Amino acid sequence: GGCTFRTRPALGEKVLQRTSVSLLPAKGGWRGSQGGFVDIDVGGGKMERIDIDPVKGPQMLSTDGSVGWMSFVDAGKTWSELDVIDQKVIAYKAARLNAEVRRRLPELARQAELRAAAEKAAEAERRVKALRQTLAKALQSGSTQEIVEARCAVELARVPVPWIYIDGDKVMKNHMNRAPGMIYGLEFPWNEELLEEFGPDWLTQAFHAAGTLHQTNRVLSVTIERAIKIDAGNNAGKFLFEVAYERPSPELDTLLFAKVPFRMTPETRSDRISSSVYKQAMDLHEINTYRLIEAAFPMKTPKFYYGDISNDTSNFILITARIPYAELGKELGKTQLNPFDIEGPYDKCKDSLQLR
């Protein structure tokens, strides 16, 4: 912020002649002799206003946006005690420096924001790395609750990815395209056929990325449930499937549930547009609810295994543990329920027909 200049009358006269600083005299001096605001021509017809303190001299703008005071050689003298020529030279140089700093401030501010963002991202990455180590230990020998808590801690420490609005034309154009998810960066399936095609290797990679399967374990097989079809609801498609692991564990579910977008067929096109366009980013919010705050729920919920969505196609997949409904695939009300059995599942908005 502070600058020191040696000012001599000859130098002052030369600078004043060359730059044609236009300052009105006032009682044997000039407008800035006793301090105040002064406009100075810094070249190219541009005027720079400087604030001159009667004791400290011109106020200086620093590249960090702060202000200070310009220092000068004549130790022991206040600004108002300096020679007029020296004052004018110092004022002119102060104006030039301030004008240059002001010109650079937007770019400097942008660079500072980029540096701050990079530092924040680096710090988040360091924190995520440390939390992943805790998660790895939990996956190896922890309880389901310890695993869920460690996994959520990792996800909450990651830098969030914002959703960008997409219109109906983009959804119609891209809904059949494969694209990486915005959370984990993997291409993903969004229906039963694609999950079979992607197979157990993809599920292994996906569960590793989501922190729901230890890196030394893997999915060996995936089997789509064909006998039981789920067509309830008007926001998404659903299907069931079963997996086998290389190293089975009581903490790993084998019966899983997937939520995916409706197909763009005549029967479900309007529902797909409704959820992917009019209600966006509802599907991302549901995925994030499981991904980020599963450990904070005050009640038991299906365990999260993987979820991601594409901002380009609106396709998504959410994989959780399957709720063990006692009447799944059976006629409702015809099955004897035992204590702690989970009744249902029930269709939405049909309580009068289904509730006991």
C-alpha positions as CSV (number, residue, x, y, z in Angstrom):
1,G,0.0,0.0,0.0
2,G,2.8,2.5,0.8
3,C,5.1,4.0,-1.8
4,T,8.2,6.3,-1.3
5,F,9.1,8.8,-4.0
6,R,12.1,11.2,-4.0
7,T,10.7,14.5,-5.3
8,R,12.8,17.4,-6.5
9,P,11.6,20.7,-7.9
10,A,13.2,20.0,-11.3
11,L,11.6,16.6,-11.5
12,G,8.3,18.0,-10.4
13,E,8.4,20.7,-13.0
14,K,9.3,18.3,-15.7
15,V,6.5,15.9,-14.8
16,L,4.0,18.6,-14.6
17,Q,5.1,20.0,-18.0
18,R,4.9,16.6,-19.6
19,T,1.6,15.5,-18.1
20,S,-0.2,18.8,-18.0
21,V,-1.8,18.1,-14.6
22,S,-4.6,20.6,-14.4
23,L,-5.0,21.7,-10.8
24,L,-6.5,25.0,-9.7
25,P,-4.3,27.2,-7.4
26,A,-5.7,28.2,-4.0
27,K,-4.1,30.8,-1.8
28,G,-0.5,30.4,-2.9
29,G,-0.8,26.6,-3.5
30,W,-3.1,24.3,-5.4
31,R,-6.4,22.5,-4.7
32,G,-4.7,19.6,-2.9
33,S,-2.3,21.6,-0.7
34,Q,-4.3,21.3,2.4
35,G,-5.9,17.9,1.6
36,G,-9.3,16.9,0.2
37,F,-10.6,15.2,-3.0
38,V,-8.8,16.1,-6.2
39,D,-9.4,14.9,-9.7
40,I,-6.2,14.3,-11.7
41,D,-5.8,13.6,-15.5
42,V,-3.8,10.3,-15.6
43,G,-3.7,10.2,-19.4
44,G,-6.0,9.4,-22.3
45,G,-8.6,11.8,-20.9
46,K,-9.2,9.6,-17.9
47,M,-9.6,11.3,-14.5
48,E,-8.7,9.6,-11.2
49,R,-10.0,11.1,-8.0
50,I,-7.6,10.8,-5.0
51,D,-8.3,11.5,-1.4
52,I,-5.6,13.6,0.2
53,D,-5.2,13.7,4.0
54,P,-3.7,17.0,5.2
55,V,-1.2,15.1,7.4
56,K,-0.7,11.7,5.7
57,G,-1.1,12.7,2.0
58,P,-2.8,10.7,-0.8
59,Q,-4.8,7.6,0.0
60,M,-3.5,4.5,-1.9
61,L,-5.5,1.6,-3.2
62,S,-3.9,-1.8,-2.8
63,T,-4.3,-4.8,-5.1
64,D,-6.2,-6.6,-2.3
65,G,-8.8,-3.9,-2.3
66,S,-7.7,-2.3,0.9
67,V,-6.5,1.3,1.3
68,G,-3.5,2.9,2.9
69,W,-1.5,6.1,2.8
70,M,1.3,7.0,0.5
71,S,4.6,7.6,2.3
72,F,7.1,10.3,1.1
73,V,10.7,11.0,1.8
74,D,10.5,14.3,3.7
75,A,10.6,12.7,7.2
76,G,9.1,14.9,9.9
77,K,6.8,16.9,7.6
78,T,3.1,16.6,7.1
79,W,1.5,16.8,3.7
80,S,0.5,20.4,4.1
81,E,4.1,21.3,4.9
82,L,5.6,19.9,1.7
83,D,6.6,22.0,-1.2
84,V,3.8,22.5,-3.7
85,I,5.8,21.0,-6.6
86,D,6.6,17.9,-4.5
87,Q,2.9,17.6,-3.6
88,K,1.8,17.7,-7.2
89,V,4.4,15.1,-8.3
90,I,3.4,12.8,-5.4
91,A,-0.3,13.4,-6.1
92,Y,0.1,12.6,-9.8
93,K,2.1,9.4,-9.1
94,A,-0.5,8.4,-6.5
95,A,-3.3,8.9,-9.1
96,R,-1.5,6.9,-11.7
97,L,-0.8,4.0,-9.3
98,N,-4.4,4.1,-8.1
99,A,-5.7,4.1,-11.7
100,E,-3.6,1.1,-12.6
101,V,-4.6,-0.8,-9.5
102,R,-8.3,0.0,-10.2
103,R,-7.9,-1.3,-13.7
104,R,-6.5,-4.6,-12.5
105,L,-8.9,-5.1,-9.6
106,P,-11.6,-7.1,-11.5
107,E,-9.0,-9.6,-12.8
108,L,-7.2,-9.7,-9.5
109,A,-10.5,-10.4,-7.7
110,R,-11.3,-13.2,-10.2
111,Q,-7.9,-14.7,-9.7
112,A,-8.4,-14.5,-5.9
113,E,-11.8,-16.2,-6.2
114,L,-10.3,-19.0,-8.3
115,R,-7.5,-19.5,-5.8
116,A,-9.9,-19.5,-2.9
117,A,-12.1,-22.1,-4.7
118,A,-9.1,-24.2,-5.5
119,E,-7.9,-24.1,-1.9
120,K,-11.4,-25.0,-0.7
121,A,-11.6,-27.9,-3.1
122,A,-8.1,-29.1,-2.1
123,E,-9.1,-28.9,1.6
124,A,-12.3,-30.8,0.9
125,E,-10.3,-33.4,-1.0
126,R,-7.9,-33.8,1.9
127,R,-10.9,-34.2,4.3
128,V,-12.6,-36.6,2.0
129,K,-9.5,-38.7,1.8
130,A,-9.2,-39.0,5.6
131,L,-12.9,-39.8,5.9
132,R,-12.6,-42.5,3.2
133,Q,-10.0,-44.2,5.4
134,T,-12.6,-44.3,8.2
135,L,-15.2,-45.6,5.8
136,A,-12.9,-48.4,4.6
137,K,-12.4,-49.6,8.2
138,A,-16.2,-49.5,8.8
139,L,-16.9,-51.5,5.6
140,Q,-14.4,-54.1,6.7
141,S,-15.6,-54.7,10.2
142,G,-18.2,-52.1,11.2
143,S,-21.9,-52.4,11.8
144,T,-24.5,-51.2,9.3
145,Q,-25.0,-48.0,11.3
146,E,-21.2,-47.3,11.5
147,I,-21.0,-47.9,7.7
148,V,-23.8,-45.5,6.9
149,E,-22.5,-42.8,9.2
150,A,-19.0,-43.0,7.8
151,R,-20.4,-43.0,4.2
152,C,-22.5,-40.0,4.8
153,A,-19.6,-38.1,6.4
154,V,-17.6,-38.7,3.2
155,E,-20.4,-37.5,1.0
156,L,-21.2,-34.4,3.1
157,A,-17.5,-33.4,2.9
158,R,-17.4,-33.5,-0.9
159,V,-17.8,-30.3,-3.0
160,P,-21.5,-30.1,-4.1
161,V,-22.4,-30.2,-7.8
162,P,-25.2,-27.8,-8.8
163,W,-28.1,-28.8,-11.1
164,I,-28.5,-26.7,-14.2
165,Y,-32.0,-26.3,-15.6
166,I,-32.9,-28.3,-18.8
167,D,-35.9,-27.9,-21.0
168,G,-38.3,-30.4,-22.5
169,D,-36.6,-30.3,-25.9
170,K,-33.3,-31.4,-24.4
171,V,-34.9,-34.2,-22.4
172,M,-36.7,-35.5,-25.6
173,K,-33.5,-35.3,-27.6
174,N,-31.1,-36.9,-25.1
175,H,-33.2,-39.4,-23.1
176,M,-31.8,-42.4,-25.0
177,N,-28.1,-41.2,-24.7
178,R,-25.6,-42.7,-22.3
179,A,-23.9,-40.1,-20.2
180,P,-21.8,-40.0,-17.0
181,G,-23.6,-39.1,-13.8
182,M,-23.0,-35.7,-12.2
183,I,-22.1,-37.2,-8.7
184,Y,-19.8,-40.1,-9.4
185,G,-18.8,-39.6,-13.0
186,L,-19.8,-43.1,-14.2
187,E,-22.1,-44.0,-17.1
188,F,-25.0,-45.8,-15.6
189,P,-28.0,-47.9,-16.6
190,W,-31.5,-46.5,-16.3
191,N,-33.7,-49.6,-16.9
192,E,-33.6,-53.4,-16.4
193,E,-32.2,-54.2,-19.7
194,L,-29.3,-51.8,-19.3
195,L,-28.5,-53.0,-15.8
196,E,-28.2,-56.6,-17.2
197,E,-26.0,-55.3,-20.0
198,F,-23.8,-53.3,-17.6
199,G,-23.6,-56.3,-15.3
200,P,-21.9,-57.2,-12.1
201,D,-18.7,-55.4,-13.0
202,W,-20.5,-52.1,-13.3
203,L,-22.3,-52.7,-10.0
204,T,-19.0,-53.4,-8.3
205,Q,-17.5,-50.1,-9.7
206,A,-20.7,-48.2,-8.7
207,F,-20.8,-49.6,-5.2
208,H,-17.1,-48.8,-4.7
209,A,-17.6,-45.3,-5.9
210,A,-20.5,-44.8,-3.6
211,G,-18.7,-46.2,-0.6
212,T,-21.2,-49.0,0.0
213,L,-18.9,-52.0,-0.9
214,H,-15.3,-52.5,0.3
215,Q,-12.7,-52.2,-2.4
216,T,-11.6,-55.8,-1.8
217,N,-15.1,-57.1,-2.4
218,R,-17.1,-57.3,-5.6
219,V,-20.5,-58.2,-7.1
220,L,-20.4,-61.6,-8.8
221,S,-23.9,-61.7,-10.4
222,V,-27.1,-59.7,-11.0
223,T,-30.5,-61.2,-11.6
224,I,-33.5,-59.1,-12.6
225,E,-36.8,-60.1,-10.9
226,R,-39.2,-60.9,-13.7
227,A,-42.1,-62.4,-11.8
228,I,-42.9,-59.3,-9.7
229,K,-43.5,-56.0,-11.6
230,I,-43.9,-52.7,-9.8
231,D,-46.0,-50.2,-11.7
232,A,-47.3,-48.0,-8.8
233,G,-46.6,-44.3,-8.7
234,N,-46.5,-41.6,-11.3
235,N,-43.0,-40.1,-10.9
236,A,-40.6,-43.0,-11.9
237,G,-40.3,-46.6,-12.9
238,K,-39.2,-49.3,-10.5
239,F,-37.8,-52.8,-10.6
240,L,-36.3,-55.4,-8.3
241,F,-33.1,-57.4,-8.7
242,E,-30.8,-59.7,-6.7
243,V,-27.0,-59.8,-6.5
244,A,-24.4,-62.1,-5.1
245,Y,-21.1,-60.9,-3.6
246,E,-17.7,-62.5,-3.6
247,R,-17.6,-62.1,0.2
248,P,-21.1,-62.1,1.6
249,S,-21.8,-60.2,4.8
250,P,-24.8,-59.6,7.1
251,E,-24.2,-55.9,6.4
252,L,-24.7,-56.4,2.6
253,D,-28.2,-56.7,1.2
254,T,-28.6,-59.1,-1.8
255,L,-32.2,-58.2,-2.5
256,L,-32.2,-54.7,-4.0
257,F,-34.6,-52.1,-5.4
258,A,-34.0,-49.7,-8.3
259,K,-35.8,-46.5,-9.1
260,V,-35.4,-45.2,-12.7
261,P,-37.1,-42.7,-15.0
262,F,-40.2,-43.6,-16.9
263,R,-39.6,-44.7,-20.5
264,M,-40.6,-42.2,-23.1
265,T,-43.5,-44.3,-24.4
266,P,-47.0,-43.0,-25.3
267,E,-48.3,-44.4,-22.0
268,T,-45.8,-42.8,-19.7
269,R,-44.4,-39.8,-21.8
270,S,-46.4,-37.2,-19.9
271,D,-45.3,-38.6,-16.5
272,R,-41.7,-38.6,-17.7
273,I,-41.9,-35.0,-18.9
274,S,-43.6,-34.0,-15.6
275,S,-40.9,-35.5,-13.4
276,S,-37.8,-34.7,-15.6
277,V,-38.8,-31.2,-16.7
278,Y,-41.6,-29.7,-14.5
279,K,-40.4,-31.2,-11.2
280,Q,-36.7,-31.0,-11.9
281,A,-34.4,-31.6,-10.0
282,M,-36.7,-33.8,-7.8
283,D,-34.8,-37.0,-8.7
284,L,-31.5,-35.5,-7.7
285,H,-33.0,-34.3,-4.4
286,E,-34.2,-37.8,-3.7
287,I,-30.8,-39.3,-4.5
288,N,-29.1,-36.7,-2.3
289,T,-31.5,-37.4,0.6
290,Y,-30.3,-41.0,0.8
291,R,-26.7,-40.1,-0.2
292,L,-26.1,-37.3,2.2
293,I,-28.4,-37.7,5.3
294,E,-29.3,-41.3,5.5
295,A,-27.4,-41.5,8.8
296,A,-29.5,-38.6,10.3
297,F,-32.9,-40.2,9.7
298,P,-34.8,-40.8,13.0
299,M,-36.4,-43.9,11.5
300,K,-35.2,-47.0,9.6
301,T,-35.0,-46.5,5.9
302,P,-33.9,-48.7,3.0
303,K,-30.1,-48.7,2.9
304,F,-28.6,-46.6,0.1
305,Y,-26.2,-48.4,-2.3
306,Y,-25.9,-46.1,-5.3
307,G,-27.6,-43.2,-7.0
308,D,-26.7,-40.8,-9.8
309,I,-28.3,-38.6,-12.5
310,S,-27.2,-36.9,-15.7
311,N,-27.8,-33.2,-16.1
312,D,-27.7,-33.8,-19.9
313,T,-30.2,-36.6,-20.3
314,S,-32.3,-36.4,-17.1
315,N,-31.8,-40.2,-16.8
316,F,-31.1,-41.4,-13.3
317,I,-30.9,-44.5,-11.1
318,L,-31.3,-44.9,-7.4
319,I,-30.4,-48.3,-5.8
320,T,-31.4,-49.2,-2.3
321,A,-32.1,-52.3,-0.2
322,R,-35.4,-53.9,-0.9
323,I,-38.1,-53.5,1.8
324,P,-39.2,-57.0,2.7
325,Y,-42.9,-56.5,2.2
326,A,-44.8,-59.6,3.4
327,E,-47.4,-59.4,0.6
328,L,-45.0,-58.6,-2.2
329,G,-46.2,-60.4,-5.3
330,K,-49.3,-61.7,-3.5
331,E,-52.9,-60.6,-3.4
332,L,-53.2,-57.9,-0.7
333,G,-55.2,-58.9,2.4
334,K,-55.0,-62.7,1.7
335,T,-51.7,-63.3,3.6
336,Q,-51.5,-64.0,7.3
337,L,-49.2,-61.4,8.8
338,N,-47.1,-62.2,11.8
339,P,-45.8,-59.7,14.4
340,F,-43.2,-57.3,12.9
341,D,-44.1,-58.3,9.3
342,I,-44.3,-55.4,6.9
343,E,-47.7,-55.3,5.3
344,G,-48.2,-54.1,1.7
345,P,-46.9,-52.7,-0.6
346,Y,-49.8,-50.5,-1.3
347,D,-50.6,-48.4,-4.4
348,K,-50.6,-44.7,-3.9
349,C,-54.0,-42.9,-3.5
350,K,-56.0,-46.1,-3.1
351,D,-56.2,-46.4,0.7
352,S,-59.9,-47.1,0.7
353,L,-59.4,-50.2,-1.4
354,Q,-56.3,-51.5,0.3
355,L,-56.0,-50.6,4.0
356,R,-57.2,-53.3,6.4
